[in-house]
Amino acid sequence: MQLALLEHLSARSGSGDAAKLDGRRFMVSQRAVLQGDRVLADLMLNRIKAEGHLEGRVALPLDQTLVFGQAGIQMLPEDVLDRSGETTACYIVRARAAR
């Protein structure tokens, strides 16, 4: 298995607010709500100028990391696809309280 960073995007939003970023290859959007010691978030990752997306709702304890992904997804650019055609797209999320 070979891992490759396709794009690094970082979004911040207040509790109940949304954030959206457009990168070179991907668009990321999130809406997060702080509930006690965890964050509830709706996450979406879309390819720009192509089909394919990941989306979901997660509950994440503060200061924990989540790897949100899907195996076999066909949303990766052709120049980074594995020769076998097997790919996994991952979106790494970390919930932190503002300081």
OpenMM code with the backbone's topology and positions (N, CA, C; nanometers):
from openmm import Vec3, app, unit

residues = "MET GLN LEU ALA LEU LEU GLU HIS LEU SER ALA ARG SER GLY SER GLY ASP ALA ALA LYS LEU ASP GLY ARG ARG PHE MET VAL SER GLN ARG ALA VAL LEU GLN GLY ASP ARG VAL LEU ALA ASP LEU MET LEU ASN ARG ILE LYS ALA GLU GLY HIS LEU GLU GLY ARG VAL ALA LEU PRO LEU ASP GLN THR LEU VAL PHE GLY GLN ALA GLY ILE GLN MET LEU PRO GLU ASP VAL LEU ASP ARG SER GLY GLU THR THR ALA CYS TYR ILE VAL ARG ALA ARG ALA ALA ARG".split()
positions = [
    Vec3(0.0835, -0.1172, 0.0000),
    Vec3(0.0000, 0.0000, 0.0000),
    Vec3(0.0886, 0.1243, 0.0000),
    Vec3(0.0537, 0.2191, -0.0817),
    Vec3(0.1270, 0.3440, -0.0886),
    Vec3(0.0332, 0.4580, -0.0489),
    Vec3(0.0788, 0.5442, 0.0419),
    Vec3(-0.0001, 0.6589, 0.0854),
    Vec3(0.0535, 0.7845, 0.0200),
    Vec3(-0.0372, 0.8762, -0.0149),
    Vec3(0.0029, 1.0027, -0.0753),
    Vec3(-0.0886, 1.1132, -0.0257),
    Vec3(-0.0304, 1.2247, 0.0106),
    Vec3(-0.1080, 1.3418, 0.0494),
    Vec3(-0.1498, 1.4149, -0.0779),
    Vec3(-0.2788, 1.4242, -0.1001),
    Vec3(-0.3287, 1.4905, -0.2204),
    Vec3(-0.3493, 1.6388, -0.1978),
    Vec3(-0.3879, 1.6738, -0.0753),
    Vec3(-0.4116, 1.8145, -0.0452),
    Vec3(-0.4224, 1.8305, 0.1051),
    Vec3(-0.3754, 1.9438, 0.1570),
    Vec3(-0.3864, 1.9731, 0.2991),
    Vec3(-0.4735, 2.0972, 0.3130),
    Vec3(-0.5903, 2.0795, 0.3759),
    Vec3(-0.6825, 2.1900, 0.4014),
    Vec3(-0.7143, 2.1901, 0.5498),
    Vec3(-0.7301, 2.3072, 0.6072),
    Vec3(-0.7612, 2.3174, 0.7492),
    Vec3(-0.8759, 2.4153, 0.7674),
    Vec3(-0.9840, 2.3708, 0.8322),
    Vec3(-1.1020, 2.4553, 0.8526),
    Vec3(-1.1281, 2.4722, 1.0014),
    Vec3(-1.1743, 2.5899, 1.0373),
    Vec3(-1.2136, 2.6182, 1.1757),
    Vec3(-1.3501, 2.6833, 1.1736),
    Vec3(-1.4331, 2.6440, 1.2704),
    Vec3(-1.5639, 2.7071, 1.2817),
    Vec3(-1.6083, 2.7029, 1.4268),
    Vec3(-1.6907, 2.7990, 1.4642),
    Vec3(-1.7459, 2.8015, 1.5986),
    Vec3(-1.8593, 2.7013, 1.6107),
    Vec3(-1.9001, 2.6725, 1.7319),
    Vec3(-2.0082, 2.5780, 1.7541),
    Vec3(-2.1352, 2.6244, 1.6830),
    Vec3(-2.1884, 2.5390, 1.5980),
    Vec3(-2.3092, 2.5700, 1.5225),
    Vec3(-2.2845, 2.6389, 1.3901),
    Vec3(-2.1620, 2.6787, 1.3655),
    Vec3(-2.1283, 2.7475, 1.2407),
    Vec3(-2.0756, 2.6488, 1.1369),
    Vec3(-2.0803, 2.6926, 1.0122),
    Vec3(-2.0293, 2.6102, 0.9023),
    Vec3(-1.8976, 2.6677, 0.8523),
    Vec3(-1.8179, 2.5822, 0.7916),
    Vec3(-1.6940, 2.6251, 0.7262),
    Vec3(-1.6851, 2.5526, 0.5931),
    Vec3(-1.6336, 2.6230, 0.4918),
    Vec3(-1.6176, 2.5633, 0.3591),
    Vec3(-1.4866, 2.6121, 0.3009),
    Vec3(-1.4099, 2.5191, 0.2441),
    Vec3(-1.2822, 2.5523, 0.1811),
    Vec3(-1.2764, 2.4904, 0.0433),
    Vec3(-1.2272, 2.5656, -0.0525),
    Vec3(-1.2017, 2.5124, -0.1859),
    Vec3(-1.0518, 2.5055, -0.2055),
    Vec3(-1.0021, 2.3844, -0.2263),
    Vec3(-0.8613, 2.3657, -0.2544),
    Vec3(-0.8402, 2.3478, -0.4030),
    Vec3(-0.7249, 2.2986, -0.4406),
    Vec3(-0.6951, 2.2755, -0.5818),
    Vec3(-0.7707, 2.1545, -0.6363),
    Vec3(-0.7829, 2.0491, -0.5549),
    Vec3(-0.8487, 1.9259, -0.5995),
    Vec3(-0.9793, 1.8952, -0.5278),
    Vec3(-0.9952, 1.9452, -0.4052),
    Vec3(-1.1104, 1.9089, -0.3241),
    Vec3(-1.1769, 2.0295, -0.2612),
    Vec3(-1.3073, 2.0150, -0.2325),
    Vec3(-1.3835, 2.1120, -0.1552),
    Vec3(-1.4241, 2.0410, -0.0262),
    Vec3(-1.4018, 2.1063, 0.0859),
    Vec3(-1.4339, 2.0500, 0.2158),
    Vec3(-1.5353, 2.1410, 0.2834),
    Vec3(-1.6387, 2.0810, 0.3411),
    Vec3(-1.7317, 2.1613, 0.4210),
    Vec3(-1.7633, 2.0869, 0.5499),
    Vec3(-1.7918, 2.1643, 0.6530),
    Vec3(-1.8226, 2.1065, 0.7837),
    Vec3(-1.9189, 2.1976, 0.8588),
    Vec3(-1.9984, 2.1388, 0.9438),
    Vec3(-2.0794, 2.2114, 1.0415),
    Vec3(-2.0635, 2.1332, 1.1706),
    Vec3(-2.0148, 2.1991, 1.2732),
    Vec3(-1.9846, 2.1303, 1.3984),
    Vec3(-2.0545, 2.1988, 1.5148),
    Vec3(-2.0968, 2.1174, 1.6127),
    Vec3(-2.1625, 2.1666, 1.7331),
    Vec3(-2.0935, 2.1032, 1.8530),
    Vec3(-2.0532, 2.1860, 1.9491),
    Vec3(-1.9913, 2.1365, 2.0721),
    Vec3(-2.1012, 2.0938, 2.1686),
    Vec3(-2.0951, 1.9700, 2.2154),
    Vec3(-2.1895, 1.9174, 2.3135),
    Vec3(-2.1105, 1.8548, 2.4263),
    Vec3(-2.0926, 1.9305, 2.5336),
    Vec3(-2.0153, 1.8822, 2.6472),
    Vec3(-1.8704, 1.8611, 2.6097),
    Vec3(-1.8233, 1.7370, 2.6202),
    Vec3(-1.6829, 1.7072, 2.5905),
    Vec3(-1.6654, 1.6399, 2.4543),
    Vec3(-1.7608, 1.6596, 2.3634),
    Vec3(-1.7485, 1.6040, 2.2285),
    Vec3(-1.8045, 1.7011, 2.1252),
    Vec3(-1.7666, 1.6757, 2.0015),
    Vec3(-1.8125, 1.7562, 1.8890),
    Vec3(-1.8958, 1.6668, 1.7972),
    Vec3(-2.0138, 1.7144, 1.7606),
    Vec3(-2.0955, 1.6478, 1.6592),
    Vec3(-2.0741, 1.7258, 1.5303),
    Vec3(-2.0378, 1.6560, 1.4238),
    Vec3(-2.0040, 1.7265, 1.2995),
    Vec3(-2.0609, 1.6556, 1.1780),
    Vec3(-2.1098, 1.7372, 1.0850),
    Vec3(-2.1453, 1.6899, 0.9514),
    Vec3(-2.0278, 1.7262, 0.8622),
    Vec3(-1.9705, 1.6271, 0.7950),
    Vec3(-1.8504, 1.6458, 0.7137),
    Vec3(-1.8792, 1.6088, 0.5688),
    Vec3(-1.8210, 1.6835, 0.4758),
    Vec3(-1.8355, 1.6510, 0.3348),
    Vec3(-1.7069, 1.6848, 0.2614),
    Vec3(-1.6636, 1.5936, 0.1759),
    Vec3(-1.5449, 1.6099, 0.0924),
    Vec3(-1.5873, 1.5831, -0.0516),
    Vec3(-1.5735, 1.6825, -0.1390),
    Vec3(-1.6109, 1.6701, -0.2802),
    Vec3(-1.4905, 1.6944, -0.3687),
    Vec3(-1.4844, 1.6231, -0.4793),
    Vec3(-1.3836, 1.6526, -0.5815),
    Vec3(-1.4273, 1.7747, -0.6589),
    Vec3(-1.3335, 1.8612, -0.6908),
    Vec3(-1.3623, 1.9781, -0.7723),
    Vec3(-1.3578, 1.9369, -0.9190),
    Vec3(-1.4578, 1.9774, -0.9953),
    Vec3(-1.4667, 1.9511, -1.1396),
    Vec3(-1.4738, 1.8023, -1.1721),
    Vec3(-1.5268, 1.7205, -1.0818),
    Vec3(-1.5407, 1.5770, -1.1083),
    Vec3(-1.6426, 1.5188, -1.0113),
    Vec3(-1.6878, 1.3993, -1.0410),
    Vec3(-1.7820, 1.3313, -0.9525),
    Vec3(-1.7084, 1.2613, -0.8397),
    Vec3(-1.7818, 1.2336, -0.7334),
    Vec3(-1.7271, 1.1606, -0.6198),
    Vec3(-1.7272, 1.2462, -0.4949),
    Vec3(-1.7759, 1.1893, -0.3844),
    Vec3(-1.7741, 1.2609, -0.2581),
    Vec3(-1.7827, 1.1642, -0.1414),
    Vec3(-1.7407, 1.2126, -0.0257),
    Vec3(-1.7567, 1.1438, 0.1023),
    Vec3(-1.8387, 1.2361, 0.1906),
    Vec3(-1.9308, 1.1812, 0.2663),
    Vec3(-2.0028, 1.2627, 0.3631),
    Vec3(-2.0520, 1.1759, 0.4765),
    Vec3(-2.0691, 1.2390, 0.5924),
    Vec3(-2.1179, 1.1647, 0.7074),
    Vec3(-2.1298, 1.2524, 0.8297),
    Vec3(-2.1916, 1.1986, 0.9313),
    Vec3(-2.2060, 1.2665, 1.0609),
    Vec3(-2.1261, 1.1875, 1.1621),
    Vec3(-2.0460, 1.2574, 1.2412),
    Vec3(-1.9608, 1.1916, 1.3406),
    Vec3(-1.9757, 1.2580, 1.4760),
    Vec3(-1.9510, 1.1815, 1.5818),
    Vec3(-1.9418, 1.2316, 1.7186),
    Vec3(-1.7992, 1.2026, 1.7633),
    Vec3(-1.7256, 1.3073, 1.7946),
    Vec3(-1.5827, 1.2934, 1.8210),
    Vec3(-1.5459, 1.3601, 1.9531),
    Vec3(-1.4863, 1.2843, 2.0485),
    Vec3(-1.4399, 1.3463, 2.1731),
    Vec3(-1.3331, 1.4519, 2.1428),
    Vec3(-1.3282, 1.5562, 2.2246),
    Vec3(-1.2281, 1.6616, 2.2059),
    Vec3(-1.0876, 1.6038, 2.2100),
    Vec3(-1.0004, 1.6589, 2.1287),
    Vec3(-0.8594, 1.6212, 2.1175),
    Vec3(-0.8375, 1.4784, 2.0671),
    Vec3(-0.9371, 1.4193, 2.0044),
    Vec3(-0.9231, 1.2884, 1.9417),
    Vec3(-0.9149, 1.3060, 1.7908),
    Vec3(-0.8504, 1.2115, 1.7255),
    Vec3(-0.8350, 1.2155, 1.5799),
    Vec3(-0.9216, 1.1068, 1.5176),
    Vec3(-0.9834, 1.1402, 1.4067),
    Vec3(-1.0681, 1.0474, 1.3325),
    Vec3(-1.0181, 1.0385, 1.1892),
    Vec3(-1.0060, 0.9179, 1.1384),
    Vec3(-0.9759, 0.8990, 0.9961),
    Vec3(-1.1066, 0.8549, 0.9316),
    Vec3(-1.1589, 0.9416, 0.8482),
    Vec3(-1.2883, 0.9239, 0.7835),
    Vec3(-1.2581, 0.8863, 0.6398),
    Vec3(-1.2990, 0.7682, 0.5953),
    Vec3(-1.2607, 0.7272, 0.4612),
    Vec3(-1.3537, 0.6263, 0.3996),
    Vec3(-1.3235, 0.5938, 0.2765),
    Vec3(-1.4028, 0.4965, 0.2022),
    Vec3(-1.3113, 0.4198, 0.1080),
    Vec3(-1.3176, 0.2875, 0.1139),
    Vec3(-1.2366, 0.2041, 0.0261),
    Vec3(-1.3051, 0.1874, -0.1084),
    Vec3(-1.2255, 0.1728, -0.2126),
    Vec3(-1.2787, 0.1500, -0.3461),
    Vec3(-1.3403, 0.2712, -0.4108),
    Vec3(-1.3183, 0.3866, -0.3525),
    Vec3(-1.3811, 0.5086, -0.4048),
    Vec3(-1.3152, 0.5505, -0.5358),
    Vec3(-1.3910, 0.6000, -0.6264),
    Vec3(-1.3400, 0.6419, -0.7566),
    Vec3(-1.3333, 0.7941, -0.7665),
    Vec3(-1.2889, 0.8596, -0.6600),
    Vec3(-1.2841, 1.0052, -0.6621),
    Vec3(-1.1423, 1.0604, -0.6686),
    Vec3(-1.0444, 0.9717, -0.6803),
    Vec3(-0.9066, 1.0181, -0.6843),
    Vec3(-0.8653, 1.0508, -0.8270),
    Vec3(-0.7813, 1.1519, -0.8445),
    Vec3(-0.7329, 1.1858, -0.9782),
    Vec3(-0.6559, 1.0695, -1.0404),
    Vec3(-0.6628, 1.0571, -1.1703),
    Vec3(-0.5990, 0.9447, -1.2398),
    Vec3(-0.4492, 0.9363, -1.2149),
    Vec3(-0.3833, 1.0493, -1.1930),
    Vec3(-0.2382, 1.0461, -1.1742),
    Vec3(-0.1957, 0.9855, -1.0407),
    Vec3(-0.2909, 0.9616, -0.9479),
    Vec3(-0.2551, 0.9014, -0.8193),
    Vec3(-0.3228, 0.7667, -0.7964),
    Vec3(-0.3975, 0.7188, -0.8929),
    Vec3(-0.4629, 0.5891, -0.8767),
    Vec3(-0.3598, 0.4769, -0.8760),
    Vec3(-0.3828, 0.3788, -0.7910),
    Vec3(-0.3007, 0.2585, -0.7858),
    Vec3(-0.3213, 0.1823, -0.9164),
    Vec3(-0.2190, 0.1169, -0.9648),
    Vec3(-0.2306, 0.0404, -1.0900),
    Vec3(-0.3382, -0.0668, -1.0824),
    Vec3(-0.3645, -0.1175, -0.9640),
    Vec3(-0.4671, -0.2206, -0.9480),
    Vec3(-0.6064, -0.1597, -0.9514),
    Vec3(-0.6149, -0.0263, -0.9398),
    Vec3(-0.7449, 0.0401, -0.9361),
    Vec3(-0.8049, 0.0446, -0.7971),
    Vec3(-0.7387, -0.0180, -0.6982),
    Vec3(-0.7897, -0.0165, -0.5616),
    Vec3(-0.7414, 0.1079, -0.4903),
    Vec3(-0.8347, 0.1882, -0.4440),
    Vec3(-0.7985, 0.3121, -0.3754),
    Vec3(-0.8819, 0.3301, -0.2499),
    Vec3(-0.8287, 0.4041, -0.1568),
    Vec3(-0.9013, 0.4439, -0.0367),
    Vec3(-0.8769, 0.5928, -0.0177),
    Vec3(-0.9843, 0.6689, -0.0063),
    Vec3(-0.9720, 0.8120, 0.0208),
    Vec3(-0.9936, 0.8329, 0.1700),
    Vec3(-0.9086, 0.9126, 0.2336),
    Vec3(-0.9189, 0.9393, 0.3769),
    Vec3(-0.9213, 1.0887, 0.4022),
    Vec3(-1.0023, 1.1276, 0.4965),
    Vec3(-1.0151, 1.2656, 0.5411),
    Vec3(-0.9867, 1.2610, 0.6904),
    Vec3(-0.8821, 1.3261, 0.7369),
    Vec3(-0.8407, 1.3177, 0.8769),
    Vec3(-0.8945, 1.4393, 0.9514),
    Vec3(-0.9646, 1.4135, 1.0624),
    Vec3(-1.0339, 1.5178, 1.1381),
    Vec3(-0.9857, 1.5159, 1.2821),
    Vec3(-0.9652, 1.6332, 1.3387),
    Vec3(-0.9326, 1.6442, 1.4811),
    Vec3(-1.0203, 1.7525, 1.5418),
    Vec3(-1.0919, 1.7200, 1.6485),
    Vec3(-1.1791, 1.8160, 1.7161),
    Vec3(-1.1044, 1.8805, 1.8314),
    Vec3(-1.1010, 2.0136, 1.8313),
    Vec3(-1.0346, 2.0859, 1.9403),
    Vec3(-1.1210, 2.2035, 1.9837),
    Vec3(-1.1195, 2.2291, 2.1112),
    Vec3(-1.1892, 2.3463, 2.1643),
    Vec3(-1.1016, 2.4691, 2.1438),
    Vec3(-1.1653, 2.5833, 2.1187),
    Vec3(-1.0900, 2.7085, 2.1014),
    Vec3(-1.0229, 2.7459, 2.2329),
    Vec3(-0.9030, 2.8015, 2.2199),
    Vec3(-0.8291, 2.8417, 2.3406),
    Vec3(-0.8025, 2.9881, 2.3403),
] * unit.nanometer
topology = app.Topology()
chain = topology.addChain("A")
for resn in residues:
    res = topology.addResidue(resn, chain)
    for name in ("N", "CA", "C"):
        topology.addAtom(name, app.Element.getBySymbol(name[0]), res)
